[in-house]
Amino acid sequence: MSSISIETNNENQLTVEEFVRYLKIKEGLQDFIDKDIKRTFGNAENSLNCLTIEVTVKYSIDKKKS
């Protein structure tokens, strides 16, 4: 069975406004993963019995100090 894990680093560096925008981006990507990628991975794994797909999505905030 395929798996998709999500890791986030340093999201506490964002201002409230930036964090709200970040959450909208993250939510949109999660919807895309749930609707398109998981189905595609499932179909691929079903077509080749020994195939397993694992993906890690990493969010990393490296905010530059001004």
N, C-alpha and C positions, 0 to 999 in steps of 0.2 A: 504494500500500500504506500502510495506517495505521501510525503510529508513536506509541509512548508512551515518553517519557523521564522519568527520575526524577532530581531534584536534591536534595541535602541540604546544609544549612548549619549550622554550629556544633554538630554532634552531640558534639563533644569537651567540651562544657560539662556533660555529664551525669555523674552518679555511676554507679558500676558497676550498682547496683540499677535506677536509672532507665534506663540504657542497655539492660539486659536487657528491661525492659518495652517500651521503644521498639522493639527488634528484633522482639518478638512482634506489636506493632501493625503495623509495616512489613511483616512476613511475611504477616499476614492480609490487608492491603490488596493486596499483590502477588498472592496467590491469587485474590482477587476480580477484579483486573485481568485476570489470565491466563484465568480461566474464563468470566467474563461479558462484560467490556467488549471484549476483543479479538475475541471471536466476534461481538458485536453490530456492532462497527465493520466487521469483514470482510463481514458480511451487507449492511450499508448500502452499502459501497463496491462490492460486486458488483451491487447493484441499480441503481446509477447509475454508469456506466462512468467518468465524469470526476471523481468524488468522491474526495478524499483527506482523511483525518481525522488531525490531529496533536494530541496532548495532552501537557502537561508537568505532572507531579506534583511539587510542591515541599514538602520537609520543612524547616522552619526552627525551630531551637531558640533561643529568646530567654528564657533562664532569668533570673528576677529574683533579684537578690542580696538575701539577708535579713540 
